[in-house]
């Protein structure tokens, strides 16, 4: 896939509907947005507004009912499931509120498994996994099982797993939601550091403190995108 320097992902008229019995629920309506390469973006809004639906579509985890998704300049809306799986595995990293670590695998093996899915040659996997664990400060826990880690440590491993393949886009859904304030602040600092190093970052959050650290905020209300108020955007302090 050719890489476009301007935007890592764009949507045009994106909509997502779900059938619940005889009722159609419109989770997302006519969402058009562009996320620039290297930027950091917060997606905010009340529960049930459509934030996670939008994140799933941006991450190519779900298909829109209508509309177009361009990833690195290419229309991927009608790609097969197999092609979308390869794109996700290679280019997109995910960090969820629930850590989703494989409990029977040690920390290093959890990261190695993701590199295998991403198609990284076996000869490079171990070095890349250890580099990712070092970046999040967890290399000393490489041979421990997830049950032996604190919540903050498990989330850092989840981030290492997501970034080991050096994704173009890192998506995080309430990444600090299950953590205490101290660990939550560490995870936020880590995500912002990754962004400063060049990773495009999109974070779904209810936390106004997290949203305030981002360059841009996308508000979602009743399935529609609401532009960031100019006064808020202008008041942000540059982190660069």
MDAnalysis code that builds the backbone (N, CA, C; Angstrom):
import MDAnalysis as mda
import numpy as np

u = mda.Universe.empty(720, n_residues=240, atom_resindex=np.repeat(np.arange(240), 3), trajectory=True)
u.add_TopologyAttr("name", ["N", "CA", "C"] * 240)
u.add_TopologyAttr("resid", np.arange(1, 241))
u.add_TopologyAttr("resname", ["UNK", "UNK", "UNK", "UNK", "UNK", "UNK", "UNK", "UNK", "UNK", "UNK", "UNK", "UNK", "UNK", "UNK", "UNK", "UNK", "UNK", "UNK", "UNK", "UNK", "UNK", "UNK", "UNK", "UNK", "UNK", "UNK", "UNK", "UNK", "UNK", "UNK", "UNK", "UNK", "UNK", "UNK", "UNK", "UNK", "UNK", "UNK", "UNK", "UNK", "UNK", "UNK", "UNK", "UNK", "UNK", "UNK", "UNK", "UNK", "UNK", "UNK", "UNK", "UNK", "UNK", "UNK", "UNK", "UNK", "UNK", "UNK", "UNK", "UNK", "UNK", "UNK", "UNK", "UNK", "UNK", "UNK", "UNK", "UNK", "UNK", "UNK", "UNK", "UNK", "UNK", "UNK", "UNK", "UNK", "UNK", "UNK", "UNK", "UNK", "UNK", "UNK", "UNK", "UNK", "UNK", "UNK", "UNK", "UNK", "UNK", "UNK", "UNK", "UNK", "UNK", "UNK", "UNK", "UNK", "UNK", "UNK", "UNK", "UNK", "UNK", "UNK", "UNK", "UNK", "UNK", "UNK", "UNK", "UNK", "UNK", "UNK", "UNK", "UNK", "UNK", "UNK", "UNK", "UNK", "UNK", "UNK", "UNK", "UNK", "UNK", "UNK", "UNK", "UNK", "UNK", "UNK", "UNK", "UNK", "UNK", "UNK", "UNK", "UNK", "UNK", "UNK", "UNK", "UNK", "UNK", "UNK", "UNK", "UNK", "UNK", "UNK", "UNK", "UNK", "UNK", "UNK", "UNK", "UNK", "UNK", "UNK", "UNK", "UNK", "UNK", "UNK", "UNK", "UNK", "UNK", "UNK", "UNK", "UNK", "UNK", "UNK", "UNK", "UNK", "UNK", "UNK", "UNK", "UNK", "UNK", "UNK", "UNK", "UNK", "UNK", "UNK", "UNK", "UNK", "UNK", "UNK", "UNK", "UNK", "UNK", "UNK", "UNK", "UNK", "UNK", "UNK", "UNK", "UNK", "UNK", "UNK", "UNK", "UNK", "UNK", "UNK", "UNK", "UNK", "UNK", "UNK", "UNK", "UNK", "UNK", "UNK", "UNK", "UNK", "UNK", "UNK", "UNK", "UNK", "UNK", "UNK", "UNK", "UNK", "UNK", "UNK", "UNK", "UNK", "UNK", "UNK", "UNK", "UNK", "UNK", "UNK", "UNK", "UNK", "UNK", "UNK", "UNK", "UNK", "UNK", "UNK", "UNK", "UNK", "UNK", "UNK", "UNK", "UNK", "UNK", "UNK", "UNK", "UNK"])
u.atoms.positions = np.array([
    [0.843, -1.187, 0.000],
    [0.000, 0.000, 0.000],
    [0.877, 1.235, 0.000],
    [0.597, 2.150, -0.916],
    [1.361, 3.395, -0.966],
    [1.008, 4.265, 0.223],
    [1.989, 4.949, 0.748],
    [1.798, 5.772, 1.934],
    [1.591, 7.220, 1.549],
    [0.504, 7.818, 2.083],
    [0.231, 9.220, 1.847],
    [0.691, 10.016, 3.047],
    [1.454, 11.095, 2.793],
    [2.038, 11.851, 3.890],
    [1.028, 12.737, 4.579],
    [-0.055, 13.145, 3.881],
    [-1.004, 14.073, 4.461],
    [-1.860, 13.464, 5.555],
    [-2.696, 12.527, 5.194],
    [-3.639, 11.910, 6.130],
    [-3.398, 10.406, 6.200],
    [-3.431, 9.884, 7.415],
    [-3.325, 8.431, 7.550],
    [-4.673, 7.781, 7.296],
    [-5.773, 8.468, 7.675],
    [-7.094, 7.902, 7.430],
    [-8.096, 9.023, 7.227],
    [-9.047, 8.778, 6.308],
    [-10.117, 9.722, 6.019],
    [-11.427, 8.955, 5.906],
    [-12.519, 9.622, 6.269],
    [-13.847, 9.039, 6.052],
    [-14.708, 10.061, 5.331],
    [-15.626, 9.546, 4.525],
    [-16.540, 10.405, 3.768],
    [-17.951, 9.844, 3.877],
    [-18.828, 10.612, 4.522],
    [-20.225, 10.214, 4.643],
    [-20.421, 8.880, 5.325],
    [-19.610, 8.592, 6.338],
    [-19.634, 7.277, 6.973],
    [-20.877, 7.111, 7.843],
    [-21.542, 5.986, 7.704],
    [-22.720, 5.666, 8.517],
    [-22.669, 4.204, 8.913],
    [-23.184, 3.914, 10.116],
    [-23.243, 2.537, 10.591],
    [-24.591, 2.300, 11.254],
    [-25.298, 1.276, 10.773],
    [-26.592, 0.913, 11.325],
    [-26.567, -0.527, 11.828],
    [-27.313, -0.781, 12.899],
    [-27.452, -2.115, 13.461],
    [-28.929, -2.474, 13.520],
    [-29.244, -3.731, 13.253],
    [-30.619, -4.217, 13.371],
    [-30.812, -4.852, 14.734],
    [-31.811, -4.396, 15.461],
    [-32.182, -4.994, 16.742],
    [-33.647, -5.412, 16.640],
    [-33.847, -6.673, 16.212],
    [-35.196, -7.140, 15.931],
    [-35.753, -6.402, 14.731],
    [-36.874, -5.733, 14.914],
    [-37.494, -4.977, 13.827],
    [-37.045, -3.524, 13.806],
    [-36.133, -3.164, 14.716],
    [-35.703, -1.777, 14.857],
    [-34.303, -1.597, 14.272],
    [-34.119, -0.522, 13.531],
    [-32.802, -0.159, 13.018],
    [-32.216, 0.951, 13.881],
    [-31.031, 0.695, 14.434],
    [-30.357, 1.685, 15.269],
    [-29.239, 2.319, 14.447],
    [-29.264, 3.640, 14.338],
    [-28.246, 4.361, 13.581],
    [-27.163, 4.812, 14.550],
    [-26.068, 4.041, 14.610],
    [-25.006, 4.322, 15.582],
    [-24.108, 5.461, 15.144],
    [-23.961, 5.648, 13.834],
    [-23.101, 6.707, 13.298],
    [-23.756, 7.256, 12.037],
    [-23.713, 8.593, 11.899],
    [-24.434, 9.235, 10.802],
    [-23.527, 10.198, 10.047],
    [-23.336, 9.939, 8.767],
    [-22.676, 10.879, 7.847],
    [-21.398, 11.486, 8.424],
    [-20.513, 10.624, 8.899],
    [-19.268, 11.082, 9.534],
    [-18.190, 11.299, 8.474],
    [-17.741, 12.532, 8.366],
    [-16.664, 12.888, 7.443],
    [-15.538, 13.535, 8.237],
    [-14.352, 12.961, 8.146],
    [-13.212, 13.515, 8.886],
    [-11.912, 13.086, 8.235],
    [-10.851, 13.797, 8.594],
    [-9.496, 13.470, 8.150],
    [-8.577, 13.506, 9.361],
    [-7.729, 12.505, 9.491],
    [-6.757, 12.458, 10.580],
    [-5.364, 12.503, 9.970],
    [-4.654, 13.573, 10.267],
    [-3.347, 13.796, 9.657],
    [-2.296, 12.849, 10.231],
    [-1.379, 12.458, 9.393],
    [-0.269, 11.628, 9.815],
    [0.536, 12.327, 10.908],
    [0.784, 11.620, 12.010],
    [1.571, 12.167, 13.102],
    [0.796, 12.987, 14.104],
    [-0.512, 13.147, 13.903],
    [-1.318, 13.949, 14.826],
    [-1.784, 13.107, 16.010],
    [-2.346, 13.784, 17.019],
    [-2.992, 13.068, 18.124],
    [-4.374, 13.669, 18.332],
    [-5.369, 12.790, 18.378],
    [-6.773, 13.194, 18.335],
    [-7.536, 12.501, 19.449],
    [-8.398, 13.260, 20.130],
    [-9.310, 12.692, 21.113],
    [-10.699, 12.594, 20.503],
    [-11.382, 11.470, 20.766],
    [-12.791, 11.320, 20.406],
    [-13.575, 11.307, 21.711],
    [-14.455, 12.283, 21.883],
    [-15.194, 12.423, 23.125],
    [-16.692, 12.411, 22.864],
    [-17.456, 12.325, 23.961],
    [-18.906, 12.341, 23.854],
    [-19.522, 11.452, 24.908],
    [-20.821, 11.561, 25.141],
    [-21.484, 10.756, 26.163],
    [-21.535, 9.276, 25.790],
    [-21.799, 8.432, 26.781],
    [-21.943, 6.998, 26.527],
    [-23.063, 6.756, 25.515],
    [-22.795, 5.850, 24.574],
    [-23.792, 5.526, 23.560],
    [-23.849, 6.495, 22.399],
    [-22.933, 7.472, 22.365],
    [-22.973, 8.485, 21.308],
    [-22.462, 7.967, 19.969],
    [-21.637, 6.895, 19.997],
    [-21.073, 6.354, 18.761],
    [-19.567, 6.400, 18.694],
    [-18.918, 6.715, 19.830],
    [-17.448, 6.850, 19.838],
    [-16.760, 5.535, 19.483],
    [-17.138, 4.463, 20.165],
    [-16.479, 3.176, 19.913],
    [-16.805, 2.647, 18.530],
    [-18.014, 2.935, 18.047],
    [-18.358, 2.556, 16.679],
    [-17.436, 3.243, 15.689],
    [-17.218, 4.538, 15.893],
    [-16.313, 5.280, 15.012],
    [-14.906, 4.704, 15.082],
    [-14.428, 4.393, 16.286],
    [-13.076, 3.859, 16.426],
    [-12.951, 2.506, 15.718],
    [-13.972, 1.664, 15.822],
    [-13.944, 0.360, 15.152],
    [-13.878, 0.514, 13.635],
    [-14.575, 1.513, 13.111],
    [-14.533, 1.748, 11.674],
    [-13.185, 2.312, 11.249],
    [-12.641, 3.235, 12.050],
    [-11.312, 3.780, 11.735],
    [-10.247, 2.691, 11.771],
    [-10.423, 1.719, 12.670],
    [-9.464, 0.636, 12.799],
    [-9.719, -0.537, 11.871],
    [-10.699, -0.392, 10.964],
    [-11.034, -1.433, 9.980],
    [-11.484, -2.731, 10.652],
    [-12.014, -2.609, 11.883],
    [-12.550, -3.766, 12.591],
    [-13.995, -4.054, 12.200],
    [-14.652, -3.074, 11.609],
    [-16.047, -3.198, 11.213],
    [-16.228, -2.509, 9.872],
    [-17.322, -2.811, 9.212],
    [-17.606, -2.207, 7.918],
    [-18.740, -1.201, 8.050],
    [-18.653, -0.100, 7.322],
    [-19.749, 0.873, 7.373],
    [-20.968, 0.392, 6.602],
    [-22.135, 0.867, 6.999],
    [-23.347, 0.613, 6.223],
    [-23.317, 1.436, 4.945],
    [-22.830, 2.665, 5.072],
    [-22.663, 3.563, 3.920],
    [-21.393, 4.373, 4.121],
    [-20.885, 4.918, 3.025],
    [-19.744, 5.806, 3.114],
    [-18.442, 5.153, 2.700],
    [-17.382, 5.943, 2.760],
    [-16.076, 5.536, 2.255],
    [-15.007, 5.737, 3.323],
    [-14.072, 4.789, 3.397],
    [-12.906, 4.903, 4.272],
    [-11.665, 4.848, 3.387],
    [-10.807, 5.848, 3.529],
    [-9.528, 5.847, 2.828],
    [-8.427, 5.689, 3.860],
    [-7.611, 4.649, 3.680],
    [-6.481, 4.412, 4.575],
    [-5.203, 4.626, 3.801],
    [-4.382, 5.580, 4.263],
    [-3.155, 5.970, 3.567],
    [-3.433, 6.267, 2.098],
    [-4.565, 6.945, 1.856],
    [-4.906, 7.412, 0.521],
    [-5.639, 6.411, -0.355],
    [-5.847, 5.194, 0.118],
    [-6.486, 4.157, -0.689],
    [-7.870, 3.834, -0.143],
    [-8.865, 3.753, -1.034],
    [-10.227, 3.398, -0.643],
    [-10.259, 1.921, -0.255],
    [-10.519, 1.651, 1.025],
    [-10.521, 0.271, 1.504],
    [-11.934, -0.215, 1.810],
    [-12.939, 0.579, 1.456],
    [-14.312, 0.289, 1.855],
    [-14.824, -1.049, 1.331],
    [-14.352, -1.438, 0.160],
    [-14.871, -2.657, -0.455],
    [-13.829, -3.779, -0.502],
    [-12.759, -3.617, 0.236],
    [-11.763, -4.684, 0.289],
    [-12.345, -5.927, 0.967],
    [-11.804, -7.065, 0.625],
    [-12.239, -8.316, 1.245],
    [-11.810, -8.364, 2.700],
    [-12.441, -9.272, 3.464],
    [-12.073, -9.438, 4.870],
    [-10.603, -9.828, 5.005],
    [-10.117, -10.644, 4.088],
    [-8.723, -11.091, 4.152],
    [-7.764, -9.915, 3.974],
    [-8.080, -9.016, 3.049],
    [-7.225, -7.850, 2.819],
    [-7.269, -6.921, 4.027],
    [-8.461, -6.694, 4.581],
    [-8.580, -5.833, 5.757],
    [-7.819, -6.417, 6.942],
    [-7.855, -7.721, 7.088],
    [-7.111, -8.379, 8.170],
    [-5.620, -8.119, 8.024],
    [-5.113, -8.210, 6.798],
    [-3.684, -7.959, 6.571],
    [-3.333, -6.501, 6.851],
    [-4.204, -5.594, 6.450],
    [-3.943, -4.172, 6.711],
    [-3.914, -3.889, 8.213],
    [-4.879, -4.444, 8.945],
    [-4.904, -4.251, 10.396],
    [-3.645, -4.802, 11.034],
    [-3.283, -6.018, 10.625],
    [-2.134, -6.683, 11.237],
    [-0.843, -5.911, 11.006],
    [-0.724, -5.292, 9.846],
    [0.533, -4.624, 9.502],
    [0.600, -3.165, 9.959],
    [-0.515, -2.439, 9.825],
    [-0.437, -0.987, 9.939],
    [-1.131, -0.377, 11.154],
    [-1.986, -1.114, 11.853],
    [-2.812, -0.517, 12.906],
    [-2.579, -1.226, 14.234],
    [-2.358, -0.439, 15.283],
    [-2.230, -0.974, 16.633],
    [-3.440, -0.578, 17.463],
    [-3.836, -1.465, 18.388],
    [-5.020, -1.237, 19.211],
    [-4.661, -1.371, 20.686],
    [-5.177, -0.437, 21.489],
    [-5.057, -0.518, 22.943],
    [-6.462, -0.347, 23.507],
    [-6.923, -1.349, 24.245],
    [-8.286, -1.326, 24.762],
    [-8.294, -1.164, 26.274],
    [-9.470, -0.784, 26.801],
    [-9.628, -0.653, 28.244],
    [-9.397, -1.996, 28.927],
    [-9.935, -3.057, 28.335],
    [-9.632, -4.413, 28.786],
    [-8.377, -4.852, 28.055],
    [-7.405, -5.366, 28.785],
    [-6.063, -5.529, 28.230],
    [-5.961, -6.608, 27.155],
    [-6.793, -7.654, 27.235],
    [-6.831, -8.717, 26.226],
    [-5.483, -9.411, 26.038],
    [-4.719, -9.561, 27.105],
    [-3.498, -10.360, 27.026],
    [-3.865, -11.837, 27.119],
    [-3.077, -12.677, 26.466],
    [-3.314, -14.125, 26.524],
    [-2.766, -14.631, 27.855],
    [-3.624, -15.102, 28.755],
    [-3.166, -15.397, 30.120],
    [-2.153, -16.523, 30.220],
    [-2.169, -17.469, 29.261],
    [-1.259, -18.626, 29.350],
    [0.089, -18.340, 28.695],
    [0.253, -17.145, 28.139],
    [1.519, -16.773, 27.516],
    [2.236, -15.743, 28.376],
    [3.557, -15.857, 28.441],
    [4.344, -14.856, 29.149],
    [4.310, -13.527, 28.391],
    [4.754, -12.481, 29.053],
    [4.715, -11.141, 28.491],
    [5.393, -11.096, 27.114],
    [6.603, -11.598, 27.023],
    [7.329, -11.566, 25.754],
    [6.567, -12.318, 24.670],
    [5.998, -13.461, 25.020],
    [5.278, -14.271, 24.033],
    [3.995, -13.578, 23.573],
    [3.344, -12.798, 24.443],
    [2.183, -12.022, 24.023],
    [2.559, -11.040, 22.922],
    [3.708, -10.403, 23.071],
    [4.152, -9.445, 22.059],
    [4.607, -10.162, 20.793],
    [5.327, -11.253, 20.958],
    [5.796, -12.020, 19.801],
    [4.631, -12.520, 18.944],
    [3.539, -12.918, 19.601],
    [2.381, -13.432, 18.871],
    [1.831, -12.380, 17.916],
    [1.758, -11.126, 18.366],
    [1.261, -10.062, 17.503],
    [2.190, -9.807, 16.325],
    [3.482, -9.926, 16.546],
    [4.439, -9.746, 15.453],
    [4.312, -10.877, 14.429],
    [4.008, -12.059, 14.899],
    [3.775, -13.176, 13.974],
    [2.547, -12.888, 13.116],
    [1.454, -12.416, 13.761],
    [0.251, -12.071, 13.006],
    [0.527, -10.971, 11.975],
    [1.440, -10.063, 12.321],
    [1.759, -8.947, 11.431],
    [2.668, -9.351, 10.277],
    [3.114, -10.596, 10.275],
    [3.960, -11.076, 9.193],
    [5.419, -10.681, 9.303],
    [5.848, -10.293, 10.501],
    [7.253, -9.938, 10.708],
    [8.108, -11.205, 10.637],
    [9.208, -11.193, 9.905],
    [10.061, -12.382, 9.812],
    [10.503, -12.862, 11.195],
    [10.568, -14.162, 11.362],
    [10.931, -14.745, 12.656],
    [12.263, -14.198, 13.169],
    [13.200, -13.948, 12.275],
    [14.529, -13.503, 12.691],
    [14.517, -12.122, 13.348],
    [13.443, -11.336, 13.122],
    [13.378, -9.977, 13.658],
    [12.430, -9.850, 14.851],
    [11.605, -10.863, 15.081],
    [10.521, -10.712, 16.060],
    [11.025, -10.463, 17.468],
    [11.991, -11.261, 17.925],
    [12.417, -11.144, 19.314],
    [13.014, -9.759, 19.601],
    [13.852, -9.282, 18.695],
    [14.458, -7.967, 18.898],
    [13.387, -6.876, 18.937],
    [12.421, -6.936, 18.019],
    [11.369, -5.927, 17.972],
    [10.487, -5.982, 19.216],
    [10.202, -7.203, 19.695],
    [9.381, -7.347, 20.898],
    [10.090, -6.778, 22.119],
    [11.378, -7.084, 22.248],
    [12.136, -6.583, 23.395],
    [12.284, -5.062, 23.334],
    [12.445, -4.518, 22.127],
    [12.534, -3.066, 21.982],
    [11.232, -2.394, 22.419],
    [10.095, -3.000, 22.064],
    [8.805, -2.438, 22.461],
    [8.618, -2.505, 23.968],
    [9.005, -3.619, 24.578],
    [8.895, -3.750, 26.029],
    [9.827, -2.769, 26.737],
    [10.994, -2.544, 26.180],
    [11.920, -1.569, 26.750],
    [11.319, -0.162, 26.679],
    [10.665, 0.143, 25.578],
    [10.086, 1.469, 25.382],
    [9.023, 1.771, 26.429],
    [8.258, 0.746, 26.850],
    [7.203, 0.963, 27.845],
    [7.675, 0.630, 29.264],
    [8.968, 0.352, 29.415],
    [9.519, 0.075, 30.734],
    [9.132, -1.270, 31.313],
    [8.951, -2.274, 30.441],
    [8.506, -3.593, 30.915],
    [9.434, -4.721, 30.496],
    [10.645, -4.423, 30.033],
    [11.551, -5.487, 29.598],
    [11.947, -6.401, 30.758],
    [11.963, -5.864, 31.972],
    [12.333, -6.680, 33.131],
    [11.236, -7.664, 33.526],
    [10.049, -7.539, 32.910],
    [8.925, -8.437, 33.206],
    [8.627, -9.371, 32.030],
    [9.575, -9.489, 31.103],
    [9.338, -10.241, 29.869],
    [8.967, -11.696, 30.118],
    [9.489, -12.287, 31.187],
    [9.244, -13.707, 31.441],
    [8.188, -13.950, 32.516],
    [7.389, -12.932, 32.801],
    [6.286, -13.083, 33.746],
    [4.974, -13.306, 32.996],
    [4.011, -13.903, 33.694],
    [2.668, -14.080, 33.140],
    [1.807, -12.861, 33.485],
    [0.775, -12.583, 32.671],
    [-0.081, -11.425, 32.955],
    [-0.640, -11.403, 34.371],
    [-0.943, -12.581, 34.937],
    [-1.520, -12.619, 36.294],
    [-0.540, -12.118, 37.358],
    [0.736, -12.056, 36.999],
    [1.751, -11.605, 37.951],
    [1.992, -10.093, 37.880],
    [1.240, -9.407, 37.046],
    [1.438, -7.981, 36.827],
    [0.300, -7.173, 37.434],
    [0.592, -5.914, 37.761],
    [-0.449, -4.987, 38.193],
    [-1.243, -4.522, 36.973],
    [-2.350, -3.809, 37.220],
    [-3.154, -3.298, 36.112],
    [-2.371, -2.363, 35.220],
    [-1.595, -1.471, 35.819],
    [-0.786, -0.552, 35.031],
    [0.261, -1.273, 34.203],
    [0.854, -2.308, 34.772],
    [1.857, -3.086, 34.034],
    [1.213, -3.833, 32.879],
    [0.037, -4.412, 33.104],
    [-0.648, -5.119, 32.017],
    [-1.000, -4.161, 30.876],
    [-1.415, -2.943, 31.220],
    [-1.733, -1.995, 30.165],
    [-0.480, -1.589, 29.390],
    [0.656, -1.475, 30.071],
    [1.896, -1.150, 29.366],
    [2.312, -2.292, 28.432],
    [2.076, -3.524, 28.852],
    [2.350, -4.663, 27.965],
    [1.423, -4.618, 26.754],
    [0.159, -4.271, 26.991],
    [-0.787, -4.162, 25.880],
    [-0.340, -3.098, 24.887],
    [0.218, -2.011, 25.389],
    [0.734, -0.967, 24.500],
    [1.965, -1.470, 23.749],
    [2.846, -2.178, 24.455],
    [4.024, -2.754, 23.791],
    [3.605, -3.688, 22.664],
    [2.605, -4.492, 22.928],
    [2.093, -5.413, 21.907],
    [1.565, -4.637, 20.700],
    [0.902, -3.504, 20.963],
    [0.317, -2.720, 19.880],
    [1.362, -1.997, 19.045],
    [2.458, -1.557, 19.680],
    [3.443, -0.727, 18.970],
    [4.634, -1.506, 18.439],
    [4.758, -2.772, 18.818],
    [5.952, -3.541, 18.432],
    [6.130, -3.606, 16.923],
    [5.033, -3.691, 16.195],
    [5.112, -3.778, 14.731],
    [5.286, -2.401, 14.079],
    [5.390, -1.347, 14.913],
    [5.580, 0.034, 14.452],
    [4.440, 0.459, 13.537],
    [3.221, 0.503, 14.081],
    [2.036, 0.793, 13.261],
    [1.992, 2.244, 12.810],
    [1.314, 2.473, 11.694],
    [1.093, 3.836, 11.231],
    [0.080, 4.558, 12.109],
    [-0.847, 3.796, 12.690],
    [-1.954, 4.361, 13.442],
    [-2.152, 3.565, 14.720],
    [-2.211, 4.265, 15.860],
    [-2.464, 3.629, 17.153],
    [-3.806, 4.124, 17.672],
    [-4.732, 3.200, 17.905],
    [-6.069, 3.504, 18.393],
    [-6.204, 3.012, 19.824],
    [-6.716, 3.874, 20.704],
    [-6.850, 3.514, 22.117],
    [-8.261, 3.843, 22.587],
    [-8.962, 2.835, 23.102],
    [-10.342, 2.999, 23.569],
    [-10.348, 3.013, 25.088],
    [-10.511, 4.198, 25.683],
    [-10.510, 4.368, 27.142],
    [-9.305, 3.641, 27.769],
    [-8.086, 3.947, 27.329],
    [-6.922, 3.165, 27.762],
    [-6.577, 3.301, 29.234],
    [-7.108, 4.324, 29.906],
    [-6.810, 4.503, 31.335],
    [-8.037, 4.254, 32.207],
    [-9.110, 3.775, 31.602],
    [-10.376, 3.663, 32.319],
    [-10.362, 2.730, 33.509],
    [-9.537, 1.684, 33.466],
    [-9.488, 0.705, 34.553],
    [-8.311, 0.925, 35.498],
    [-7.635, 2.074, 35.376],
    [-6.413, 2.292, 36.141],
    [-6.619, 3.389, 37.182],
    [-5.808, 3.322, 38.250],
    [-5.824, 4.414, 39.219],
    [-5.175, 5.644, 38.591],
    [-5.278, 6.791, 39.281],
    [-4.838, 8.046, 38.679],
    [-3.346, 8.052, 38.363],
    [-2.546, 7.461, 39.236],
    [-1.094, 7.463, 39.011],
    [-0.741, 6.636, 37.770],
    [-1.292, 5.416, 37.678],
    [-1.010, 4.582, 36.513],
    [-1.633, 5.167, 35.253],
    [-2.805, 5.790, 35.402],
    [-3.434, 6.430, 34.255],
    [-2.570, 7.530, 33.686],
    [-1.934, 8.309, 34.561],
    [-1.061, 9.385, 34.112],
    [0.175, 8.833, 33.411],
    [0.704, 7.718, 33.909],
    [1.871, 7.092, 33.265],
    [1.522, 6.628, 31.845],
    [0.333, 6.011, 31.704],
    [-0.085, 5.526, 30.392],
    [-0.300, 6.695, 29.444],
    [-0.913, 7.777, 29.913],
    [-1.105, 8.955, 29.069],
    [0.237, 9.521, 28.626],
    [1.183, 9.635, 29.555],
    [2.516, 10.146, 29.203],
    [3.175, 9.269, 28.150],
    [3.011, 7.959, 28.284],
    [3.602, 7.026, 27.336],
    [2.981, 7.203, 25.947],
    [1.660, 7.306, 25.883],
    [0.989, 7.478, 24.594],
    [1.420, 8.779, 23.920],
    [1.541, 9.839, 24.705],
    [1.959, 11.122, 24.139],
    [3.419, 11.085, 23.668],
    [4.252, 10.338, 24.392],
    [5.644, 10.173, 23.955],
    [5.700, 9.445, 22.619],
    [4.899, 8.384, 22.481],
    [4.847, 7.648, 21.216],
    [4.400, 8.561, 20.084],
    [3.439, 9.430, 20.366],
    [2.979, 10.369, 19.347],
    [4.094, 11.336, 18.957],
    [4.827, 11.853, 19.945],
    [5.926, 12.776, 19.631],
    [6.993, 12.096, 18.783],
    [7.097, 10.773, 18.909],
    [8.067, 10.015, 18.120],
    [7.552, 9.681, 16.726],
    [6.290, 10.072, 16.436],
    [5.804, 9.921, 15.068],
    [4.577, 9.064, 14.870],
    [4.089, 8.406, 15.917],
    [2.910, 7.551, 15.779],
    [1.640, 8.393, 15.784],
    [0.789, 8.201, 14.804],
    [-0.516, 8.852, 14.804],
    [-1.375, 8.212, 15.890],
    [-1.984, 9.041, 16.740],
    [-2.687, 8.553, 17.928],
    [-4.130, 9.042, 17.928],
    [-5.068, 8.102, 18.111],
    [-6.483, 8.442, 18.267],
    [-6.981, 7.773, 19.545],
    [-7.506, 8.574, 20.461],
    [-7.914, 8.074, 21.775],
    [-9.383, 8.385, 22.019],
    [-10.183, 7.361, 22.309],
    [-11.545, 7.568, 22.803],
    [-11.469, 7.749, 24.310],
    [-12.069, 8.819, 24.820],
    [-11.978, 9.081, 26.251],
    [-13.161, 9.881, 26.754],
    [-13.530, 9.627, 28.022],
    [-14.497, 10.467, 28.740],
    [-13.771, 11.524, 29.575],
    [-12.469, 11.411, 29.666],
    [-11.687, 12.222, 30.598],
    [-11.274, 13.547, 29.939],
    [-11.781, 14.686, 30.426],
    [-11.409, 15.972, 29.811],
    [-9.924, 16.286, 29.948],
    [-9.272, 15.738, 30.982],
    [-7.830, 15.961, 31.142],
    [-7.062, 15.325, 30.002],
    [-7.455, 14.104, 29.614],
    [-6.797, 13.432, 28.495],
    [-7.073, 14.188, 27.198],
    [-8.328, 14.563, 26.983],
    [-8.688, 15.269, 25.751],
    [-7.909, 16.574, 25.615],
    [-7.657, 17.234, 26.735],
    [-6.954, 18.518, 26.706],
    [-5.501, 18.384, 26.279],
    [-4.943, 17.165, 26.378],
    [-3.546, 16.951, 25.982],
    [-3.401, 16.698, 24.483],
    [-4.516, 16.495, 23.802],
    [-4.477, 16.182, 22.381],
    [-4.467, 17.455, 21.541],
    [-4.023, 17.336, 20.318],
    [-3.987, 18.478, 19.412],
    [-5.378, 18.846, 18.913],
    [-6.285, 17.872, 18.959],
    [-7.599, 18.065, 18.345],
    [-8.608, 17.171, 19.050],
    [-9.845, 17.656, 19.135],
    [-10.913, 16.861, 19.729],
    [-12.063, 16.712, 18.733],
    [-12.527, 15.486, 18.562],
    [-13.719, 15.207, 17.765],
    [-14.816, 14.810, 18.740],
    [-15.873, 15.585, 18.796],
    [-16.997, 15.275, 19.662],
    [-18.035, 14.478, 18.884],
    [-18.566, 13.434, 19.514],
    [-19.618, 12.622, 18.906],
    [-20.871, 12.744, 19.761],
    [-21.970, 13.143, 19.139],
    [-23.247, 13.264, 19.844],
    [-24.346, 12.670, 18.982],
    [-25.067, 11.703, 19.550],
    [-26.176, 11.064, 18.829],
    [-25.743, 10.567, 17.460],
    [-24.524, 10.019, 17.400],
    [-24.038, 9.436, 16.160],
    [-23.485, 10.418, 15.152],
    [-23.469, 11.697, 15.487],
    [-22.954, 12.710, 14.566],
    [-21.679, 13.341, 15.103],
    [-20.777, 13.708, 14.203],
    [-19.551, 14.394, 14.593],
    [-19.836, 15.875, 14.778],
    [-19.313, 16.416, 15.867],
    [-19.485, 17.826, 16.180],
    [-18.114, 18.478, 16.146],
    [-17.968, 19.562, 15.402],
    [-16.669, 20.230, 15.294],
    [-16.224, 20.761, 16.634],
    [-14.911, 20.748, 16.856],
    [-14.337, 21.300, 18.064],
    [-14.546, 22.811, 18.093],
    [-15.027, 23.358, 19.215],
    [-15.181, 24.808, 19.297],
    [-13.841, 25.508, 19.071],
    [-13.845, 26.601, 18.319],
    [-12.599, 27.304, 17.994],
    [-11.879, 27.762, 19.247],
    [-12.633, 28.183, 20.266],
    [-12.007, 28.680, 21.486],
    [-11.214, 27.602, 22.196],
    [-11.704, 26.346, 22.107],
    [-10.985, 25.228, 22.719],
    [-9.725, 24.920, 21.941],
    [-9.851, 24.839, 20.626],
    [-8.697, 24.503, 19.784],
    [-7.592, 25.540, 19.933],
    [-7.988, 26.828, 19.986],
    [-6.986, 27.876, 20.076],
    [-6.315, 27.913, 21.443],
    [-7.014, 27.369, 22.467],
    [-6.479, 27.422, 23.814],
    [-5.533, 26.292, 24.150],
    [-5.376, 25.345, 23.244],
    [-4.504, 24.224, 23.533],
    [-3.044, 24.660, 23.532],
    [-2.273, 24.060, 24.424],
    [-0.847, 24.364, 24.496],
    [-0.088, 23.370, 23.628],
    [0.760, 23.850, 22.758],
    [1.544, 22.969, 21.894],
    [2.481, 22.104, 22.720],
    [2.538, 20.785, 22.366],
    [3.440, 19.870, 23.072],
    [4.682, 19.607, 22.245],
    [4.810, 20.255, 21.121],
    [5.919, 19.956, 20.216],
    [7.160, 20.741, 20.579],
])
